[in-house]
Structure formats: C-alpha cells, structure tokens
Amino acid sequence: MNIFELALLIGAFITLLISWRVPRAALWISLGGLDYLASSLWWYAGLRFHPFATLCCDFLMVASIYHMAKQRWELGLFITFQLSMLASVLKMFLAAIGTPITNLAYAQVLEAINWVALLIIGGTAIIGWLGEPYVGRVGVFATGRWRSAIVAINQSLRKTRPPGLKFYQVW
Amino acid sequence: MGAEGVIAKVIGAISGALLAITYIQPRSISGLIRRMFVSLGFGYIGGESAYEYAVYMHWMVRGTDALIAATCGVSFFSWWVIGGILRVIAKKASGEG
C-alpha cells in the first residue's frame, strides 16, 4: 500500500464517519472501496488489459447506483463513475493512436475521480448537518440568508424520486 | 491475429457495449438485451475492418491496443448507426423519402 492509497483509505474512513446520517452513503463507500480494491488487485497481480478490468468494475458501480439510488445527490456519484469509465476507454484509445499516457497518469486520474466521489458524499453529509433544523444552528449558519441557502440546498440534494421514476429524473 | 485478436475483439466489444448503455440508458430489460446483442455482435464483426481502415489511414498504430479501441468504437456507435439506417429504410419504404 502506497501513500496515496493510504490517504484514500483514511479519506474514505472519515467520510464514512461523517456521513452516517446520509442514506446509502455507507453502501456507496463500501462498494466504491470494493471497486478500487478489485481494480488495484488486477493491476498488482500483473494481469493484462487493466483498463478493461477497471471499466468493468466501474460499470458494476454505475449499474448499482442506477438501480439502488433514490435521491438527487446520488446523480453526482453516477456521473463521477461514468467519467471513470470514460477515463479507462480514453486510456485504451490513446494507446491505440500512438500517444499512450503513462500508468501513473491514469492512476492519478482514477484517484482524483475517487476523491471527487468521496467529496460528493462528504459534502452532502456536511450540508445535511448544517441544514438540520436544530443540529445545524452554528456560527454564520445559525440564522438569515446563509441558513436559508443551506436548508434549500440540503432539501434539493435530498429530494427523493417518486415511485416509478429513476433517480436522475428528479434532477 | 489469432487468439490475441479474438481476446482483443471480445474486450473491445464488451467495453463499447458497456459504455453505450451507461451513457444512454435503455428503457427496459428487453431494450437492454437487444442493445447488448447488437453492440457485441457488430463490435465483434466490424471491429477488425475498422481497425484495418484506421491503421491504413494512419489514425492508429498496428497492435492489440488499436484492435481493442477500434472494436470498442464500432461497438459503441453501432446501435445509433443501425437506428439511423433503419429510419432511412422506413422513410424510403413509406414513400416519404
């Protein structure tokens, strides 16, 4: 385990701790962790076609979000993992046209995408804390314009899809 | 390209099909099955031709990576290309075109 993986693990753990009130946050963090673990194991095992393996892992993540997500903030995660799939395909295409990007650059892009996913979950959790009717009355968020904005953003992020629609149809 | 080519084409076709259904989601399970079938089939069949053309045009460098990418591209776009061809045929058949 290198320093970047350790940092991501700590980041995931902190996000898990602060997002215990967000529904399905723990599910997405654990599934994302499994996704990361599977694609890293493929790479460390020295197997070929690792962008394809990463693409398949990301597809499973995207499919899980598509089927299980209910709230608007989860669309952010959906788009993030779509971009991760696109990064894998771009790696294949850049190798094909004769300008391959290094494995390090590819890994950095995937790490950045994972951090964005954690930020989306953590950000939703923090806005959820600040937008709570009683808990979130702290500092500049206690009253006034900031308070109303945070409450409005929180309500918007937590908007749940009506039955019969997919979660992205409430965006 | 032998077994390597077959593996490359399978990988490319699956990649293109997965990317296509991720970006434009099918509305039903039957739609999903139809699209996967078409994407995988056309990717596998047409991938090598696309690869040869891309190499001939100097867009790609000859090798496994290029075969994967070409198959992936064909697999990704096949659903929309077939849809366009079918629309043109339907238009001609109905006498509007």
Interface residues (C-beta under 8 A of the other chain):
Chain A: F49 F52 L55 C56 F59 V62 Y66 Q82 M85 L86 S88 V89 M92 F93 A95 A96 I97 G98 P100 K166
Chain B: I7 I11 G12 I14 S15 L18 L19 T22 Y23 Q25 A54 W59 M60 V61 G63 D65 A66 I68 A69 A70 C72 G73
